[in-house]
Amino acid sequence: MLSAISCIRQRASTATAQHLIASRHIFRLTTNNKQQRLSTSSAPKPEVSQDTPNTVEWKLRGGKKSGRNFIDRMRCTATGGHGGDGCVSFFRDVFVPRGPPNGGDGGSGGSVWFEVDENETSLSCVKQQLRAQPGGNGRGKTMHGSGGSDLVVKVPRGTMVRQITNTQELAQEQKEEGFLDTLDNQIRDETTRRMMEKKALFVHYPRWEDRNDLKQVRVPAEVRAHLWALRHGEPLTADLTTHGQRVLVAGGGLGGLGNPHFNSANDRQPHYALRGLSGHTRLLDLELKTIADVGLVGMPNAGKSTFLRAVSNAHPQVAPYPFTTLNPYIGTVDYSDSWQLTIADIPGLIPGAHRNIGLGHSFLRHVERSRLLVFVVDVARPAPWADYQALRTELELYRPGLTERPAVVVANKADAGPMARDNFTRWQRMISDGTPLVPVSAKYRKNILKATHTIRQVLVAADNNTH
């Protein structure tokens, strides 16, 4: 009895000792974790970039959604859907062991279309890889394959489409050594040589590929025309300027013919059918040139966006620092007699923009289609007429003859002080070419009606002289 009690006491003391050891271990782990957290929190934090939303670097890196999502030039690849293969099948019944051929035709592949949508303002709606739906394969019992659905891509008004056919441009785009040889071999071998071989053009019945005699089989004329167009087709160029305008950029492939089409007196049981053809593949260069009646041109922070907000229904961002506008804005000016015109505001230009300095060529192209140029100049600067001449020089160097279009000069910030009034009076005496000079205060909407009335008069006069 005593030995049993002593054994129980020994076990209890052992369990208590183990519990104390475990408690101490847990306490040590907790203390270490706390010390580690304290040391981590006391460690110096990494330096945060001092770029603010007011800097150009912040916006060009994508910090501003409107600047990041606007795309006015891009390259994409459009591929038509592959045609479905024809079917090799024969009618079978209880008492008809060798019936006539009844294979269905393959469906045609879908095509890729560009359609103008006036609600789109950027090429960001276009993906870099455009591929239409392929056609379905034919099946037995004369069941034809379904045709592939067309892919309709919405593009903004003013989009110019150009197919890249020069292999040097393709090599520059890929930036890989030996790309010219690879591209040439791919086009020659995969799309032309391989498809011109008759065995590659036909689907064979199982275990009949070597037994089919295709020497007397004539490839249909429409198939030969499609193969010729894949290699010798004309380069695509299109200018999409009207709402709802459509252009075919990549046609779909033809569907293959079933074996009933090759039934003849010499071959009553054709064990082959025509394979579906691939669609057109084009590498396209897309360029957006905004279409507007009036284009606003000016130095950074001259008040172009403020002027656009004052005269139209557009609401571009306005802030007291340069390069607030990173993408073009288009506004509509409504007159009392229901007459309308559109005004495009582009980012500010700086000296050397024709050499692609600053935002450069990225937005100078948006002025090319404007019928009237409105130069917005900060008249409160020491020499506003020098800014005006610098703007005209940049436009002329970018595209000769661009400054010959009708123009209006808007002297903004005319209420900024005595210097602004003196500069405007002096500038009026300096103008000798008859260009209208209108003083305004876009911020406080002063003399805005006179500016819009002058713009309309010059634009109507220019249209009358043109016609």
Residue pairs with C-beta under 8 A, 6 or more apart in sequence:
51 57
51 58
51 63
52 58
53 59
53 63
53 64
54 319
54 321
56 322
56 323
58 64
59 67
59 323
59 326
60 67
60 326
62 68
64 326
66 317
66 326
66 327
67 326
67 327
69 122
69 124
70 121
70 122
70 124
70 326
70 327
70 328
71 122
71 123
71 124
71 288
72 122
72 123
72 287
72 288
72 289
72 290
72 327
72 328
72 362
72 363
72 365
72 366
73 123
73 285
73 286
73 287
73 288
73 362
74 123
74 126
74 128
74 286
75 128
75 164
75 173
75 283
75 284
75 285
75 286
76 126
76 127
76 128
76 129
76 130
76 283
76 284
76 286
77 128
77 129
77 130
77 281
77 282
77 283
77 284
78 112
78 130
78 131
78 249
78 250
78 280
78 281
78 282
78 284
79 112
79 129
79 130
79 131
79 132
79 250
79 279
79 280
79 281
79 282
80 109
80 110
80 111
80 112
80 132
80 250
80 251
80 252
80 253
80 278
80 279
80 280
80 281
81 108
81 109
81 110
81 111
81 131
81 132
81 133
81 134
81 135
81 148
81 252
81 253
81 279
82 109
82 134
82 135
82 252
82 253
82 276
82 277
82 278
82 279
83 106
83 107
83 108
83 109
83 134
83 135
83 252
83 253
83 254
83 255
83 256
83 276
83 277
83 278
83 279
84 105
84 106
84 107
84 108
84 109
84 134
84 135
84 136
84 137
84 138
84 145
84 146
84 255
84 256
84 276
85 106
85 137
85 138
85 145
85 203
85 256
85 273
85 274
85 275
85 276
86 103
86 104
86 105
86 106
86 137
86 138
86 203
86 255
86 256
86 257
86 258
86 259
86 261
86 273
86 274
86 275
86 276
87 103
87 104
87 105
87 106
87 137
87 138
87 139
87 140
87 143
87 203
87 258
87 259
87 273
88 101
88 103
88 203
88 204
88 205
88 258
88 259
88 270
88 271
88 272
88 273
89 101
89 102
89 103
89 104
89 139
89 140
89 141
89 258
89 259
90 98
90 99
90 100
90 101
90 102
90 103
90 269
91 99
91 100
91 101
91 102
91 141
92 99
93 99
98 269
100 260
100 263
100 268
101 258
101 259
101 260
101 262
101 263
101 269
101 270
102 140
102 141
102 142
102 258
102 260
103 138
103 139
103 140
103 142
103 258
103 259
103 260
103 273
104 138
104 139
104 140
104 141
104 142
104 143
104 144
104 145
104 258
105 138
105 144
105 145
105 255
105 256
105 257
105 258
105 261
106 135
106 136
106 137
106 138
106 144
106 145
106 255
106 256
106 257
106 258
106 274
106 276
107 135
107 136
107 137
107 138
107 144
107 145
107 146
107 147
107 148
107 255
108 135
108 147
108 148
108 252
108 253
108 254
108 255
109 132
109 133
109 134
109 135
109 147
109 148
109 252
109 253
109 254
109 255
109 276
109 278
109 279
110 132
110 133
110 134
110 135
110 147
110 148
110 149
110 150
110 151
110 252
110 279
111 132
111 150
111 151
111 248
111 250
111 251
111 252
111 279
112 130
112 131
112 132
112 150
112 151
112 153
112 248
112 249
112 250
113 150
113 151
113 152
113 153
113 246
113 247
113 248
113 249
114 153
114 155
114 159
114 161
114 238
114 240
114 246
114 247
114 249
115 152
115 153
115 154
115 155
115 244
115 245
115 246
116 154
116 155
116 156
116 157
116 159
116 240
116 241
116 242
116 243
116 244
116 245
116 246
117 154
117 155
117 156
117 157
117 243
118 156
118 157
118 243
120 154
120 155
120 156
120 157
121 156
121 330
122 156
122 288
122 327
123 155
123 156
123 159
123 286
123 288
125 153
125 154
125 155
125 156
126 153
126 155
126 286
127 153
130 151
130 153
130 249
130 250
131 151
132 148
132 149
132 150
132 151
132 250
132 252
132 279
133 148
133 149
133 151
134 148
134 253
134 276
135 145
135 146
135 147
135 148
135 252
135 253
135 255
135 276
136 145
136 146
136 147
136 148
137 145
137 276
138 144
138 145
138 255
138 256
138 258
138 273
139 145
142 258
142 260
144 255
144 258
145 255
147 255
148 252
150 252
152 246
155 240
155 286
156 288
157 240
157 241
157 242
157 243
157 291
158 240
158 241
158 288
158 289
158 290
158 291
158 369
159 240
159 286
159 287
159 288
160 238
160 239
160 240
160 286
160 287
160 288
160 289
161 236
161 237
161 238
161 239
161 240
161 247
161 249
161 284
161 285
161 286
162 235
162 236
162 237
162 284
162 285
162 286
162 287
163 235
163 236
163 237
163 282
163 283
163 284
163 285
164 170
164 173
164 283
164 284
164 285
165 235
167 180
167 183
167 184
170 179
170 180
170 183
170 283
171 179
171 180
171 183
173 283
187 231
191 230
191 231
191 278
192 227
192 230
192 231
194 200
195 201
195 227
195 230
195 277
195 278
196 227
198 214
198 217
198 219
199 209
199 214
200 275
201 219
201 223
201 274
201 275
202 212
202 214
202 217
202 272
202 273
202 274
202 275
203 256
203 272
203 273
203 274
203 275
204 212
204 271
204 272
205 212
205 271
205 272
208 271
208 272
211 271
212 271
212 272
214 272
216 266
217 262
217 272
220 257
220 261
220 274
222 254
223 254
223 274
223 277
226 253
226 254
226 277
227 277
229 280
230 278
230 280
233 280
236 247
236 249
236 282
236 284
238 247
238 249
240 247
241 291
249 282
249 284
250 279
250 280
250 281
250 282
251 279
251 280
252 279
253 276
253 277
253 278
253 279
254 276
254 277
255 276
256 273
256 274
256 275
256 276
256 277
257 273
257 274
258 273
258 274
259 270
259 271
259 272
259 273
261 273
261 274
262 270
262 272
262 273
263 270
264 270
287 365
288 366
289 365
289 366
289 368
289 369
290 328
290 330
290 344
290 346
290 366
290 369
291 342
291 369
292 330
292 342
292 343
292 344
292 369
292 370
293 341
293 342
293 343
293 370
293 371
293 372
293 459
294 341
294 342
294 343
294 344
294 370
294 371
294 372
294 373
294 374
294 455
294 459
295 343
295 344
295 346
295 366
295 367
295 370
295 372
295 373
295 374
296 304
296 307
296 308
296 343
296 344
296 345
296 346
296 374
296 376
297 304
297 346
297 349
297 367
297 373
297 374
297 375
297 376
297 391
297 395
298 304
298 348
298 349
298 375
298 376
298 377
298 378
298 387
298 391
299 348
299 349
299 350
299 377
299 378
299 387
299 390
299 391
300 322
300 323
300 347
300 348
300 349
300 350
301 320
301 321
301 322
301 324
301 348
301 378
302 348
302 376
302 377
302 378
302 387
302 412
303 376
303 378
303 412
303 413
303 442
303 443
304 325
304 345
304 346
304 348
304 376
305 316
305 317
305 318
305 324
305 325
305 329
305 345
306 318
306 412
306 442
306 443
307 376
307 410
307 412
307 440
307 442
307 451
308 314
308 316
308 329
308 331
308 343
308 345
309 315
309 316
309 318
309 331
309 442
310 442
310 445
310 448
311 331
311 333
311 343
311 448
311 451
311 452
312 331
312 332
312 333
312 343
313 331
313 332
313 334
314 329
314 330
314 331
314 332
314 343
314 345
316 324
316 325
316 329
316 345
317 324
317 325
318 324
322 348
323 347
323 348
323 359
325 345
325 346
325 347
325 348
326 347
326 359
327 347
327 363
328 344
328 345
328 346
328 347
328 363
328 366
329 344
329 345
330 342
330 343
330 344
330 345
331 342
331 343
331 345
332 340
332 341
332 342
332 343
333 340
333 341
333 342
333 343
333 452
333 455
334 340
335 452
335 456
339 456
341 455
341 456
341 459
343 374
344 366
344 367
344 370
346 363
346 364
346 366
346 367
347 359
347 362
347 363
348 358
348 359
349 358
349 359
349 364
349 391
349 394
350 357
350 358
351 357
351 390
351 394
352 358
352 360
352 394
353 359
353 360
353 361
353 364
353 394
353 398
354 360
354 364
354 394
354 397
354 398
356 362
361 398
364 394
364 395
364 398
364 399
367 373
367 395
367 402
368 399
368 402
370 405
371 405
371 406
371 459
371 462
371 463
372 405
372 406
372 407
372 408
372 455
372 458
372 459
372 462
373 395
373 402
373 403
373 405
373 406
373 407
373 408
374 407
374 408
374 409
374 410
374 455
375 388
375 391
375 392
375 407
375 408
375 409
375 410
376 410
376 412
377 384
377 387
377 388
377 391
377 409
377 410
377 411
377 412
378 384
378 387
378 412
378 413
379 411
379 412
379 413
379 414
379 416
379 420
379 423
379 424
379 427
379 439
380 413
380 414
380 416
380 417
380 419
380 420
380 423
381 387
381 423
382 419
382 423
383 423
384 411
384 423
384 427
385 427
385 430
388 409
392 403
395 402
395 403
396 402
396 403
405 462
406 458
406 459
406 461
406 462
407 435
407 458
408 435
408 436
408 438
408 451
408 454
408 455
408 458
409 431
409 435
409 436
409 437
409 438
410 438
410 440
410 451
411 424
411 427
411 437
411 438
411 439
411 440
412 440
412 441
412 442
413 420
413 441
413 442
413 443
414 420
414 421
414 424
414 439
414 440
414 441
414 446
414 447
415 441
415 444
415 446
424 437
424 439
427 437
428 437
431 437
436 454
436 458
438 447
438 450
438 451
438 454
439 447
440 446
440 447
440 448
440 450
440 451
441 447
442 448
